[in-house]
């Protein structure tokens, strides 16, 4: 759950200089709905939905630090739709330009050498 935790902290802390999210999600409600559908758990209880919305990065204005999202298109653990929804929120709702989503073909829930290389390159571009 590291990518979820990192996103939750990033969305609430103004002093974080950037976020690299690997195979996670910044769209908590959507991701929980996908988990529940995959596991045949039924609808999300209203009380739980309210708690998730309190922390969900797509339900708040995020701080302006750069964001890199890396995700395999074949991830069977964390559905890529949560990552894509967070990317859409940052680009379309918040009108951010310092956000990047890289999708890796035929990659499951893992951290590949190509992802490591892309992360290192992104870190090297940060002005900090």
Residue frames as qw, qx, qy, qz and C-alpha x, y, z in Angstrom:
[[0.000, 0.884, 0.468, 0.000, 0.00, 0.00, 0.00],
 [0.489, -0.358, 0.030, 0.795, 3.03, 2.28, -0.26],
 [0.156, 0.272, 0.434, 0.845, 1.76, 4.15, -3.30],
 [0.306, -0.738, -0.526, -0.291, -1.55, 4.87, -1.57],
 [0.556, -0.664, -0.251, 0.433, 0.17, 6.03, 1.61],
 [0.426, -0.124, 0.191, 0.876, 2.61, 8.23, -0.32],
 [0.006, -0.490, -0.492, -0.720, -0.26, 9.84, -2.20],
 [0.425, -0.763, -0.484, -0.053, -2.27, 10.44, 0.95],
 [0.535, -0.554, -0.097, 0.630, 0.66, 12.15, 2.66],
 [0.343, 0.089, 0.354, 0.866, 1.60, 14.12, -0.47],
 [0.087, -0.639, -0.545, -0.535, -1.95, 15.49, -0.81],
 [0.469, -0.818, -0.333, -0.006, -1.85, 16.90, 2.74],
 [0.616, -0.569, 0.050, 0.543, 1.70, 18.15, 3.22],
 [0.360, 0.931, 0.019, -0.047, 2.87, 21.34, 1.53],
 [0.207, -0.819, 0.509, 0.163, 6.57, 20.82, 2.25],
 [0.788, 0.005, 0.580, 0.207, 6.99, 17.62, 0.23],
 [0.001, -0.614, 0.412, 0.674, 9.09, 18.42, -2.81],
 [0.480, 0.296, -0.616, -0.550, 7.71, 15.72, -5.10],
 [0.781, -0.052, 0.511, -0.357, 5.92, 12.40, -5.40],
 [0.326, 0.315, -0.820, -0.350, 7.02, 9.25, -7.20],
 [0.746, -0.023, 0.431, -0.507, 4.14, 6.80, -7.13],
 [0.222, 0.323, -0.873, -0.290, 4.97, 3.29, -8.32],
 [0.378, -0.194, -0.879, -0.218, 2.07, 0.89, -8.92],
 [0.027, -0.305, -0.672, 0.674, -0.15, 2.78, -6.49],
 [0.001, -0.664, -0.617, -0.422, -3.14, 5.06, -6.70],
 [0.059, -0.046, -0.275, 0.958, -4.14, 8.58, -5.78],
 [0.533, -0.180, -0.291, -0.774, -7.79, 7.80, -6.35],
 [0.141, -0.161, 0.878, -0.429, -8.78, 6.01, -3.16],
 [0.641, 0.222, 0.411, -0.608, -12.54, 5.69, -3.66],
 [0.728, 0.466, -0.337, -0.374, -12.24, 4.41, -7.23],
 [0.317, 0.408, -0.850, 0.104, -9.51, 1.95, -6.22],
 [0.328, -0.062, 0.791, -0.512, -11.55, 0.65, -3.28],
 [0.745, 0.330, 0.158, -0.558, -14.53, 0.13, -5.56],
 [0.633, 0.490, -0.567, -0.194, -12.33, -1.81, -7.98],
 [0.029, 0.302, -0.899, 0.316, -10.93, -3.93, -5.11],
 [0.522, 0.089, 0.610, -0.589, -14.44, -4.68, -3.89],
 [0.765, 0.421, -0.129, -0.471, -15.66, -5.58, -7.37],
 [0.461, 0.474, -0.750, -0.023, -12.66, -7.87, -7.98],
 [0.050, 0.143, -0.903, 0.402, -13.18, -9.59, -4.62],
 [0.410, -0.417, -0.686, -0.434, -17.00, -9.66, -4.97],
 [0.249, -0.198, -0.641, 0.699, -17.49, -7.69, -1.73],
 [0.007, -0.785, -0.619, -0.015, -20.50, -5.64, -2.78],
 [0.118, 0.866, 0.120, 0.471, -21.01, -1.92, -2.51],
 [0.371, 0.222, -0.438, 0.788, -18.85, 0.37, -0.45],
 [0.316, -0.681, -0.618, 0.236, -20.59, 1.14, 2.88],
 [0.070, 0.904, 0.166, 0.387, -21.45, 4.82, 3.25],
 [0.544, -0.823, 0.122, 0.106, -19.49, 5.25, 6.49],
 [0.747, -0.192, 0.370, 0.517, -16.36, 3.83, 4.85],
 [0.451, 0.638, 0.349, 0.518, -16.91, 5.98, 1.75],
 [0.163, -0.970, -0.067, -0.170, -17.00, 9.10, 3.93],
 [0.654, -0.628, 0.285, 0.310, -13.69, 8.16, 5.59],
 [0.699, 0.148, 0.425, 0.556, -12.02, 7.45, 2.24],
 [0.268, 0.824, 0.283, 0.411, -13.21, 10.77, 0.82],
 [0.400, -0.908, 0.048, 0.116, -11.62, 12.57, 3.77],
 [0.557, -0.538, 0.479, 0.412, -8.22, 11.31, 2.63],
 [0.722, 0.426, 0.475, 0.269, -8.72, 10.82, -1.12],
 [0.334, -0.340, 0.244, 0.844, -6.26, 12.98, -3.10],
 [0.087, 0.334, 0.619, 0.705, -8.80, 13.42, -5.92],
 [0.249, -0.788, -0.552, -0.110, -11.22, 15.03, -3.46],
 [0.376, -0.818, -0.058, 0.432, -8.81, 17.77, -2.46],
 [0.419, 0.880, -0.203, 0.096, -6.50, 20.31, -4.04],
 [0.900, -0.142, -0.034, 0.411, -3.01, 18.85, -4.05],
 [0.280, -0.808, 0.209, 0.474, 0.16, 20.84, -3.53],
 [0.565, 0.785, -0.123, -0.223, 2.05, 21.89, -6.65],
 [0.354, -0.571, 0.707, 0.221, 5.18, 19.74, -6.36],
 [0.457, 0.376, -0.669, -0.449, 6.09, 17.47, -9.32],
 [0.793, -0.066, 0.508, -0.330, 4.49, 14.04, -9.62],
 [0.332, 0.370, -0.800, -0.337, 5.73, 10.93, -11.42],
 [0.812, -0.032, 0.414, -0.409, 3.45, 7.90, -11.67],
 [0.229, 0.373, -0.857, -0.273, 4.78, 4.57, -12.93],
 [0.717, 0.029, 0.513, -0.472, 2.40, 1.65, -13.46],
 [0.145, -0.097, 0.919, 0.354, 2.32, -1.65, -15.31],
 [0.527, 0.059, -0.276, -0.802, -0.60, -2.08, -17.70],
 [0.704, -0.079, -0.675, -0.205, -1.06, -5.69, -16.55],
 [0.045, -0.287, 0.683, -0.670, -1.07, -5.06, -12.79],
 [0.554, -0.337, -0.713, -0.266, -3.32, -7.65, -11.14],
 [0.405, -0.333, -0.619, 0.585, -2.85, -6.25, -7.61],
 [0.021, 0.608, 0.234, -0.758, -3.56, -2.50, -8.03],
 [0.511, 0.646, 0.532, 0.195, -5.72, -1.64, -11.03],
 [0.408, 0.058, 0.190, 0.891, -4.16, 1.00, -13.26],
 [0.057, -0.723, -0.502, -0.470, -7.48, 2.89, -13.43],
 [0.464, -0.805, -0.259, 0.266, -6.83, 4.46, -10.02],
 [0.500, -0.335, 0.218, 0.768, -3.51, 5.85, -11.22],
 [0.215, 0.360, 0.543, 0.728, -5.10, 7.07, -14.46],
 [0.209, -0.826, -0.494, -0.173, -7.92, 8.77, -12.57],
 [0.478, -0.717, -0.074, 0.501, -5.47, 10.60, -10.30],
 [0.417, -0.061, 0.401, 0.813, -3.44, 11.67, -13.35],
 [0.048, 0.613, 0.576, 0.538, -6.63, 12.97, -15.00],
 [0.352, -0.853, -0.359, 0.138, -7.52, 14.88, -11.82],
 [0.482, -0.551, 0.105, 0.673, -4.11, 16.55, -11.63],
 [0.310, 0.049, 0.511, 0.800, -4.00, 17.42, -15.35],
 [0.054, -0.525, -0.612, -0.589, -7.62, 18.34, -16.07],
 [0.393, -0.809, -0.436, -0.022, -9.05, 19.54, -12.76],
 [0.505, -0.726, -0.002, 0.467, -5.94, 21.11, -11.22],
 [0.512, 0.856, -0.039, 0.062, -4.45, 22.06, -14.62],
 [0.567, -0.660, 0.417, 0.261, -1.00, 20.82, -13.59],
 [0.645, 0.686, -0.325, -0.086, 1.87, 20.59, -16.08],
 [0.051, 0.612, -0.761, 0.208, 4.47, 18.96, -13.81],
 [0.756, -0.090, 0.554, -0.337, 2.74, 15.58, -13.72],
 [0.403, 0.425, -0.724, -0.364, 3.79, 12.50, -15.68],
 [0.848, -0.064, 0.436, -0.293, 2.23, 9.04, -15.98],
 [0.262, 0.478, -0.788, -0.288, 4.35, 6.29, -17.52],
 [0.895, 0.006, 0.254, -0.366, 2.63, 3.02, -18.38],
 [0.085, -0.490, 0.847, 0.188, 4.69, -0.13, -18.91],
 [0.776, 0.183, -0.349, -0.493, 3.40, -2.73, -21.35],
 [0.861, -0.008, -0.507, -0.040, 2.98, -6.29, -20.07],
 [0.232, 0.301, -0.658, 0.650, 4.18, -5.39, -16.57],
 [0.566, -0.559, -0.602, -0.069, 2.38, -6.72, -13.50],
 [0.425, -0.891, 0.002, -0.159, 2.78, -5.35, -9.95],
 [0.839, -0.183, 0.024, 0.512, 6.56, -5.05, -9.96],
 [0.065, -0.929, 0.187, 0.313, 9.37, -2.51, -10.14],
 [0.883, 0.358, 0.156, 0.260, 11.27, -3.19, -13.36],
 [0.584, -0.229, 0.157, 0.763, 14.75, -2.01, -14.37],
 [0.188, 0.503, 0.405, 0.740, 13.09, 0.32, -16.90],
 [0.361, -0.849, -0.337, -0.189, 11.02, 1.86, -14.08],
 [0.650, -0.558, -0.034, 0.515, 14.18, 2.30, -11.98],
 [0.467, 0.104, 0.302, 0.825, 15.85, 4.05, -14.91],
 [0.033, -0.683, -0.421, -0.596, 12.85, 6.33, -15.48],
 [0.520, -0.808, -0.266, 0.080, 12.65, 7.17, -11.78],
 [0.630, -0.370, 0.074, 0.679, 16.36, 8.02, -11.63],
 [0.303, 0.340, 0.367, 0.811, 16.04, 10.25, -14.71],
 [0.242, -0.797, -0.403, -0.378, 13.02, 12.06, -13.19],
 [0.617, -0.698, -0.161, 0.326, 14.82, 12.58, -9.88],
 [0.581, -0.103, 0.192, 0.784, 17.76, 14.04, -11.78],
 [0.132, 0.543, 0.401, 0.725, 15.49, 16.66, -13.33],
 [0.383, -0.818, -0.427, 0.051, 14.14, 17.96, -10.03],
 [0.255, 0.756, -0.145, 0.585, 15.44, 21.42, -9.18],
 [0.625, -0.749, 0.066, -0.210, 16.08, 20.56, -5.49]]
